[in-house]
């Protein structure tokens, strides 16, 4: 495992890495401190205005948790279940 793969990222650095990966690379909108650290870790390369992921950066991005994976249930299903229970309770009263 390379240093760039094993070094922990702050939540802000992970956000910046995601933004670079998704092409939201306008340097004016990205945190300069995060960009410097990601370059030191060799996770990004390219010009200052348009950073891109390195091969290690792509692997690191792929390993980051994805939003859909963070939820263990479907929110709308849970909401409908609770509403149904509440309506049933009200009908019984």
N, C-alpha and C positions, 0 to 999 in steps of 0.2 A: 504494500500500500504506500502510495507516495505521500509526501508531506501535505500536498494540497488536498488529498483525500481524507487525511486523518485530522487535520487541524479544524477545530470547531469554528463555526461561523456564528456571529451574532444574528439576532433576528433581522436587524436592518441589513446586514450583509447578505443574508439569504434572500431578502426581498429584492435587493439590487441585482443579485445574480439572476433571479427569476425575470426581472425586467429586461436585463440584457438578453436573456434567452428568448423572450417573447418579442424582441425587437423594439422595445421601448427604450431606445438607446440614446435619446437626446441627452447629451451630457449635462445640459442645463437643468434637467429634471431628476438626475441621479445624484445621490450623495457622493461628493468627491472623496470623502474619507473612506467610504466603502469601496469605491473604484480603485483607490490606491492599494488597499489591502488585498483586493481580489487580484490585482496585477502582481503584487508581491507573491501571492500564493500560486500564481500562474494559472488562474482560473479564467481570466479574460485576457484578450490581446486586442490588437487593432488600434485604430486612431483614437485620439482623445475624444473626438466628436462622435465616433461610431464604434464603441467597443463590441467585441464579439467573444463568444465562448471558445476556449481552447478545448482540446480533446478531454483533458482532465475536468475542465469546467462543465462540459456536457455530461460527463459521468456523474459529477457532483450534483448538477441540476436534476438529473434523472433519479438520483437517490433522495432528493428532498421530498418530504411528505406532500401529497397533493390534497387539495381542499376536499374533494369527494371522499377520500380515504379517511378523513378525520371524523366523519360522522358514522355512527354504527346503526342508524335507522333513518328512514325517510321522514323528513319533517312533516310533510303534508299528510302522510299516513298516520303519524302519531296524533296530529291535530284532529283529523277526522275521527279517530278512535275515541279521543277524549270528548269531543263534541257529542258523539253518539251516546256515550255513557251518561253525559250530563242530561241530554234530552230524555233518555230512558228513565233516569232518576226523577226528573220533573214530572213525567207522565204517571209514574207510580204514586206520586204524592197527592 
